[in-house]
Amino acid sequence: MTATLLPSDAERGPRRWPFLGNLPAFARDPLAFFESLRDDYGDWVPWALGPQRNIMVSRPEHAAELLGAVESTFRPQTLGWAFRQLLGNGVVVATGEDWRRKRALVQPAVRPRQVRSYAATMVECADALAGGWSEGSRIDVHREMAGLTQRIAVRTLFGSDAAGREAPISEAMATAQRELGAEFRGLTLFLPPWVRTPGRRRMRAAVAVLDREVEHVIREHEAASARGAERDDLLGRLLAARDEHGGPLSRTELRDESITLYIGGHETTSTTLTWAWQLLSGAPAARARLSEELDRVLGGRLPTYEDYARLTWTQQVVKEALRLYPPVWLISAVAGEGAVIGGRRVPAGTGVWTSPWSVQRDARWFPDPEAFRPERWDANAPHPVPEHAWFPFGGGPRACLGARFALVEAALVLAVLARRFHLDTGPDPAAVFPGLTLQPTGPVPATVRPVRP
């Protein structure tokens, strides 16, 4: 029997399969699909993910409207069973008064003053990694950056090195990434929670490992507190946090926020650094300017938090890596009554999507958009970046709480390592896998070269 296509909405958009909508094209390559919506159909495109009717918006000002209206005329969209299993009902998922309470409790732990106190740990861990590299050695950049940011996340979040437990945590998070991406791009997304597939069983096992590790460190903190030895880390601040009624975070809430902060401090930064090294490997001029800045600002010493503001080119390298490879590659919300985007009414229940990947690779806002050009972010750049065209951390009231932590961490780690080494990843860029974050599909091999032979 030959399948037929449903007619599209009255507005121009891709034709849809019965029951599946545009799921086949989306599942094959979500990033290319979003770009095709933008290029072939415009800035406001109706499409369907299974039975869910959606609108894709690709103008920066429309993305900003969407982000600014979440918690008023839009509500966050939970992207499947696996997503909820991993993040629980943490600040990324919660809505309404529950979200406002959790945000107020979590936000103080990641304010700039607190990030300053974590900078020394970031530098110390990066310097220890550099001490293990040698000229001519071959490394997997992604594995190295993931291990480094994991150590930083564990120490700043949990106040310990989790000695002997890094591998189970890393393996569990990798499994969760794979299964979440697989569910989001397949029919499993539409199955009820009680259906047990092999992928869902793997996801449950991975989440159980993460839950066990979080519970272990919570008990360590409680034992230390009982002895009068308070710990100055993120988890310690979450344990001490009280809402306006004097209530603490519950055990489940502590778990959810710990996982959320761990992903923000580990997964997003490790991928950003991996892509930054790959991009620098193919851009000798940008790499030379980075070395010049590190020599001039640091003079051979390790960076401190105070150096962050002066490492302007280093920051621009990070920003450009985040432009080309935003860890959070899609943002979606569901319209409520009275929702409007770009002066146009959005029917209640419609999903409205935007993609940092698609918007940040649009030639209208970024000339030669596929090219790695940190000079785009120069103060006197000839083509200033339009407002709202760069949003790798979201925006509006639900912008990522850990954005400052991630930016400082990426810049300081890059400064520590790049002052001594160049990583030659070769001419072939790694392929991209859109899971929970934008990951390489496999290892990213590189040869370690000293900055000064």
Wavefront OBJ file of the C-alpha trace (Angstrom):
o trace
v 0.000 0.000 0.000
v 1.355 3.424 -0.905
v 1.395 6.010 1.899
v -0.204 9.357 1.245
v 0.766 12.773 2.506
v -1.592 15.042 4.405
v -2.024 18.541 3.012
v -0.128 21.191 4.924
v -1.759 23.966 6.917
v -3.119 26.950 5.040
v 0.249 28.591 5.535
v 3.208 27.293 3.593
v 5.096 24.478 5.257
v 6.361 20.943 4.656
v 3.785 18.301 3.823
v 3.090 15.783 6.566
v 2.678 12.012 6.791
v -0.472 10.626 8.411
v 0.007 10.109 12.167
v 3.742 10.818 11.917
v 3.612 14.406 10.684
v 7.183 15.450 9.877
v 8.770 12.959 12.277
v 10.635 10.976 9.546
v 12.486 14.062 8.270
v 13.067 15.359 11.788
v 14.390 11.982 12.995
v 16.855 11.627 10.115
v 18.621 14.886 10.956
v 16.922 17.415 13.271
v 19.519 20.129 12.620
v 19.232 19.899 8.841
v 15.449 19.748 9.183
v 15.353 23.012 11.123
v 17.611 24.673 8.547
v 15.384 23.438 5.723
v 12.307 24.914 7.419
v 14.098 28.252 7.611
v 15.532 28.199 4.086
v 12.635 26.613 2.200
v 9.601 28.002 4.000
v 10.564 31.173 5.878
v 10.648 32.516 9.410
v 7.238 31.224 10.562
v 6.612 27.635 9.505
v 3.852 25.193 10.515
v 4.998 21.589 10.964
v 4.071 18.543 13.025
v 5.931 16.155 15.319
v 3.565 13.196 15.312
v 0.178 14.523 16.457
v 1.660 17.724 17.914
v 1.075 20.779 15.721
v 3.949 23.241 15.884
v 5.270 26.533 14.598
v 8.982 27.065 13.914
v 10.198 30.660 14.282
v 13.598 31.718 12.968
v 13.849 35.464 13.463
v 15.863 36.598 16.507
v 13.132 38.977 17.670
v 10.539 36.187 17.509
v 12.809 33.877 19.499
v 13.211 36.652 22.070
v 9.432 37.097 22.283
v 8.984 33.387 22.869
v 11.652 33.250 25.555
v 10.308 36.349 27.263
v 6.716 35.105 27.339
v 7.375 31.710 28.949
v 5.666 31.724 32.352
v 3.072 34.172 31.038
v 1.365 33.158 27.768
v 3.570 30.128 27.069
v 4.566 27.171 29.213
v 7.712 25.021 28.878
v 7.325 21.866 26.853
v 8.518 18.614 28.427
v 10.281 16.708 25.689
v 9.385 13.128 26.503
v 9.580 10.495 29.211
v 13.395 10.224 29.162
v 13.818 13.973 29.593
v 11.620 13.905 32.692
v 13.388 10.841 34.087
v 16.746 12.580 33.943
v 15.802 16.071 35.122
v 12.844 15.196 37.348
v 10.924 18.346 38.214
v 13.962 20.581 38.581
v 14.109 24.264 37.788
v 14.396 23.545 34.029
v 11.112 21.592 34.045
v 9.028 23.167 36.835
v 6.410 25.801 36.049
v 4.443 28.524 37.788
v 4.886 29.074 41.515
v 6.899 25.870 41.832
v 9.430 27.189 39.276
v 9.616 30.615 40.924
v 10.309 29.049 44.317
v 13.022 26.749 42.962
v 14.673 29.471 40.928
v 14.847 31.710 43.994
v 16.465 28.876 45.968
v 18.986 27.834 43.280
v 19.998 31.208 41.807
v 22.116 32.441 44.754
v 24.405 29.399 44.380
v 25.522 30.451 40.881
v 25.722 34.244 41.176
v 28.942 35.913 39.944
v 30.298 36.223 43.483
v 29.965 32.472 43.953
v 31.405 31.700 40.499
v 34.482 33.699 41.524
v 35.046 31.274 44.395
v 35.002 28.313 41.992
v 37.547 29.773 39.535
v 40.586 28.455 41.436
v 39.193 24.912 41.241
v 38.651 25.267 37.479
v 42.250 26.412 36.967
v 43.727 23.800 39.306
v 41.949 20.917 37.562
v 42.902 22.184 34.090
v 46.547 22.604 35.104
v 46.624 19.051 36.454
v 45.310 17.784 33.105
v 47.938 19.774 31.185
v 50.623 18.229 33.386
v 49.712 14.815 32.007
v 50.003 15.799 28.330
v 53.234 15.464 26.385
v 54.457 16.456 22.944
v 53.269 14.161 20.166
v 50.834 12.161 22.289
v 47.444 11.240 20.838
v 44.334 12.029 22.846
v 40.567 11.980 22.444
v 39.688 15.647 22.950
v 36.096 14.907 23.879
v 37.068 12.318 26.478
v 39.722 14.642 27.946
v 37.384 17.626 28.152
v 34.564 15.493 29.576
v 36.851 14.076 32.266
v 38.140 17.534 33.145
v 34.756 19.232 33.395
v 33.422 16.268 35.344
v 36.155 16.730 37.964
v 35.407 20.454 38.119
v 31.660 19.831 38.415
v 32.077 17.206 41.133
v 34.406 19.411 43.175
v 32.407 22.626 42.837
v 29.012 20.964 43.178
v 29.752 18.219 45.680
v 32.980 19.414 47.326
v 34.816 16.149 46.657
v 36.707 14.371 43.900
v 34.371 11.343 43.844
v 37.515 9.242 43.667
v 36.793 5.878 42.072
v 33.274 6.921 41.054
v 34.004 9.029 37.968
v 33.584 6.157 35.505
v 30.073 5.067 36.618
v 28.868 8.683 36.585
v 30.364 9.305 33.146
v 28.990 6.077 31.679
v 25.542 6.709 33.134
v 25.421 10.228 31.708
v 26.582 9.007 28.284
v 23.828 6.374 28.285
v 21.243 8.955 29.325
v 22.378 11.244 26.479
v 22.042 8.477 23.896
v 18.670 7.246 25.079
v 17.209 10.712 25.417
v 18.297 11.579 21.874
v 16.979 8.271 20.511
v 13.589 8.697 22.191
v 13.224 12.280 21.079
v 13.819 11.302 17.444
v 11.609 8.209 17.354
v 8.128 6.871 17.940
v 8.979 6.105 21.567
v 8.371 9.811 22.238
v 4.634 9.187 21.885
v 4.393 6.008 23.974
v 2.750 6.226 27.413
v 5.090 6.126 30.439
v 4.121 2.582 31.418
v 5.476 1.078 28.182
v 8.880 -0.524 28.886
v 11.161 -0.579 25.844
v 14.831 -1.706 25.900
v 15.881 1.940 25.591
v 13.726 2.941 28.523
v 15.174 0.136 30.623
v 18.682 1.383 29.839
v 17.583 4.895 30.726
v 16.157 3.763 34.071
v 19.394 1.944 34.903
v 21.493 5.011 34.041
v 19.304 7.327 36.112
v 19.495 4.877 39.034
v 23.300 5.191 38.982
v 23.101 8.986 38.994
v 20.517 8.943 41.792
v 22.745 6.675 43.879
v 25.766 8.958 43.454
v 23.794 12.092 44.316
v 22.321 10.424 47.388
v 25.821 9.377 48.465
v 27.181 12.925 48.404
v 24.059 14.367 50.071
v 24.613 11.962 52.964
v 28.298 12.954 53.074
v 27.275 16.605 53.399
v 24.727 15.847 56.085
v 27.305 13.867 58.063
v 29.813 16.702 57.736
v 27.188 19.203 58.857
v 26.368 17.067 61.895
v 30.059 17.238 62.825
v 30.006 21.017 62.414
v 32.077 20.914 59.212
v 30.066 22.917 56.689
v 31.165 22.682 53.037
v 31.423 25.728 50.793
v 30.167 24.186 47.545
v 27.029 24.295 45.435
v 25.347 21.393 47.187
v 26.116 22.906 50.586
v 24.386 26.100 49.471
v 21.396 24.153 48.186
v 21.131 22.306 51.501
v 21.221 25.602 53.382
v 18.774 27.401 51.077
v 15.381 28.370 52.488
v 12.331 29.706 50.702
v 10.260 32.680 51.851
v 8.418 30.453 54.305
v 11.632 29.035 55.764
v 11.243 25.724 53.958
v 14.254 23.840 52.503
v 14.485 21.883 49.286
v 13.121 18.373 49.709
v 15.284 15.291 49.121
v 13.776 14.855 45.654
v 14.285 18.535 44.874
v 17.927 18.330 45.958
v 18.411 15.402 43.603
v 16.735 17.205 40.685
v 18.679 20.452 41.129
v 21.973 18.595 41.628
v 21.516 16.714 38.359
v 20.507 19.923 36.579
v 23.568 21.810 37.858
v 25.824 18.855 37.107
v 24.665 18.760 33.480
v 25.059 22.526 33.201
v 28.546 22.497 34.710
v 29.814 19.373 32.980
v 27.984 18.331 29.820
v 27.554 21.756 28.232
v 31.070 22.991 28.988
v 32.832 19.805 27.890
v 31.157 19.915 24.479
v 31.818 23.655 24.112
v 35.526 23.098 24.787
v 35.652 20.109 22.427
v 34.192 22.132 19.570
v 36.432 25.108 20.412
v 39.583 22.958 20.107
v 38.392 21.527 16.802
v 37.615 24.985 15.427
v 40.946 26.422 16.593
v 42.786 23.520 14.962
v 41.498 24.646 11.569
v 42.053 28.383 12.162
v 45.803 29.169 12.536
v 45.259 32.945 12.649
v 42.699 32.694 15.448
v 44.984 30.308 17.331
v 47.956 32.688 16.964
v 45.881 35.595 18.287
v 44.894 33.434 21.254
v 48.549 32.679 22.054
v 49.433 36.367 21.768
v 46.690 37.337 24.223
v 47.638 34.642 26.727
v 51.296 35.725 26.625
v 50.375 39.394 27.022
v 47.784 39.015 29.777
v 49.239 36.123 31.760
v 52.962 36.481 31.187
v 53.559 32.769 31.750
v 51.451 32.384 34.910
v 48.142 30.626 35.437
v 44.980 32.700 35.014
v 42.766 33.855 37.865
v 39.150 34.982 37.962
v 40.374 38.588 37.750
v 41.986 37.806 34.373
v 38.699 36.696 32.850
v 37.601 40.223 31.887
v 40.968 40.891 30.194
v 40.960 37.672 28.167
v 38.692 39.207 25.543
v 39.846 37.134 22.555
v 39.603 33.955 24.627
v 36.024 34.900 25.454
v 35.326 35.546 21.763
v 36.646 32.104 20.822
v 34.222 30.596 23.333
v 31.325 32.725 22.085
v 31.990 31.764 18.479
v 32.204 28.072 19.402
v 28.851 28.467 21.184
v 27.442 30.153 18.087
v 28.414 27.307 15.773
v 27.757 24.493 18.254
v 25.209 25.624 20.857
v 24.913 22.827 23.460
v 21.181 23.506 23.779
v 20.180 23.276 20.143
v 16.407 23.649 20.436
v 13.950 25.518 22.627
v 10.209 24.911 22.633
v 7.140 25.998 24.529
v 3.389 25.469 24.308
v 1.055 28.379 23.643
v -1.622 29.279 26.154
v -4.662 31.483 25.654
v -3.772 34.849 24.153
v -0.292 33.824 22.958
v 1.173 36.083 20.280
v 4.493 35.973 18.387
v 5.462 38.674 15.923
v 2.010 40.208 16.120
v 0.372 36.933 15.065
v -1.935 34.934 17.297
v -0.802 31.409 18.142
v -3.660 28.952 18.842
v -3.619 27.559 22.381
v -1.928 24.174 22.567
v 0.366 24.826 19.609
v 4.043 24.118 20.156
v 6.312 27.022 19.245
v 9.911 26.066 18.530
v 13.100 27.928 17.827
v 16.632 26.634 17.359
v 19.858 28.381 18.392
v 21.591 26.138 15.830
v 19.435 27.431 12.976
v 19.268 31.091 14.008
v 22.978 31.312 14.821
v 23.910 29.820 11.428
v 21.726 32.212 9.415
v 23.607 34.335 6.851
v 21.248 37.264 7.470
v 22.619 37.712 10.975
v 26.107 36.188 10.557
v 27.869 36.721 7.202
v 29.578 33.517 6.046
v 27.761 31.703 8.858
v 29.605 28.373 8.626
v 33.004 30.036 9.126
v 34.715 30.199 12.523
v 35.369 33.907 13.031
v 35.849 35.040 16.635
v 36.472 38.555 15.275
v 32.685 38.803 14.777
v 32.633 39.670 18.467
v 35.218 42.480 18.267
v 33.899 45.729 19.744
v 34.446 47.477 16.382
v 33.339 44.613 14.120
v 31.963 45.863 10.746
v 28.862 43.664 11.058
v 27.633 43.881 14.649
v 25.705 40.845 15.811
v 21.982 41.678 15.902
v 20.272 41.709 19.261
v 18.882 38.287 20.275
v 20.668 36.480 17.374
v 22.968 34.648 19.839
v 21.171 32.752 22.590
v 22.967 29.474 23.438
v 21.758 29.797 27.049
v 18.176 30.654 26.181
v 16.844 33.952 27.441
v 14.049 35.691 29.254
v 13.004 34.678 32.767
v 14.040 31.037 32.178
v 17.554 31.745 30.894
v 20.122 29.195 32.053
v 21.130 29.922 35.638
v 24.595 28.471 35.060
v 25.501 30.619 32.033
v 28.086 32.688 33.931
v 29.637 29.559 35.441
v 29.904 27.921 31.992
v 31.415 30.974 30.269
v 34.014 31.545 32.973
v 34.875 27.852 33.137
v 35.294 27.494 29.361
v 37.487 30.604 29.079
v 39.723 29.798 32.064
v 40.178 26.151 31.057
v 40.989 27.158 27.492
v 43.507 29.717 28.784
v 45.245 27.196 31.053
v 45.608 24.556 28.335
v 46.216 26.789 25.302
v 49.076 28.659 26.963
v 51.060 25.402 26.773
v 49.555 23.257 24.036
v 47.894 23.231 20.640
v 45.588 20.321 19.789
v 45.761 19.292 16.135
v 42.482 17.519 15.341
v 43.184 17.136 11.635
v 41.170 18.258 8.606
v 37.986 16.227 9.130
v 35.522 17.742 11.631
v 33.610 15.438 13.949
v 29.992 14.707 13.107
v 27.317 16.056 15.420
v 24.779 14.103 17.482
v 21.841 16.139 18.834
v 21.010 14.510 22.153
v 20.279 16.387 25.361
v 23.215 18.563 24.272
v 25.071 18.835 20.964
v 27.668 16.050 21.192
v 30.282 14.644 18.799
v 29.127 11.290 17.429
v 32.352 9.623 18.550
v 35.947 10.295 19.610
v 37.673 13.491 18.512
v 41.307 12.380 18.085
v 44.073 14.985 18.261
v 47.841 15.225 18.415
v 49.254 17.324 21.271
v 51.668 19.998 20.044
v 53.584 22.338 22.351
v 52.963 26.047 21.801
v 56.734 26.560 21.784
v 58.741 23.591 20.484
l 1 2 3 4 5 6 7 8 9 10 11 12 13 14 15 16 17 18 19 20 21 22 23 24 25 26 27 28 29 30 31 32 33 34 35 36 37 38 39 40 41 42 43 44 45 46 47 48 49 50 51 52 53 54 55 56 57 58 59 60 61 62 63 64 65 66 67 68 69 70 71 72 73 74 75 76 77 78 79 80 81 82 83 84 85 86 87 88 89 90 91 92 93 94 95 96 97 98 99 100 101 102 103 104 105 106 107 108 109 110 111 112 113 114 115 116 117 118 119 120 121 122 123 124 125 126 127 128 129 130 131 132 133 134 135 136 137 138 139 140 141 142 143 144 145 146 147 148 149 150 151 152 153 154 155 156 157 158 159 160 161 162 163 164 165 166 167 168 169 170 171 172 173 174 175 176 177 178 179 180 181 182 183 184 185 186 187 188 189 190 191 192 193 194 195 196 197 198 199 200 201 202 203 204 205 206 207 208 209 210 211 212 213 214 215 216 217 218 219 220 221 222 223 224 225 226 227 228 229 230 231 232 233 234 235 236 237 238 239 240 241 242 243 244 245 246 247 248 249 250 251 252 253 254 255 256 257 258 259 260 261 262 263 264 265 266 267 268 269 270 271 272 273 274 275 276 277 278 279 280 281 282 283 284 285 286 287 288 289 290 291 292 293 294 295 296 297 298 299 300 301 302 303 304 305 306 307 308 309 310 311 312 313 314 315 316 317 318 319 320 321 322 323 324 325 326 327 328 329 330 331 332 333 334 335 336 337 338 339 340 341 342 343 344 345 346 347 348 349 350 351 352 353 354 355 356 357 358 359 360 361 362 363 364 365 366 367 368 369 370 371 372 373 374 375 376 377 378 379 380 381 382 383 384 385 386 387 388 389 390 391 392 393 394 395 396 397 398 399 400 401 402 403 404 405 406 407 408 409 410 411 412 413 414 415 416 417 418 419 420 421 422 423 424 425 426 427 428 429 430 431 432 433 434 435 436 437 438 439 440 441 442 443 444 445 446 447 448 449 450 451 452 453
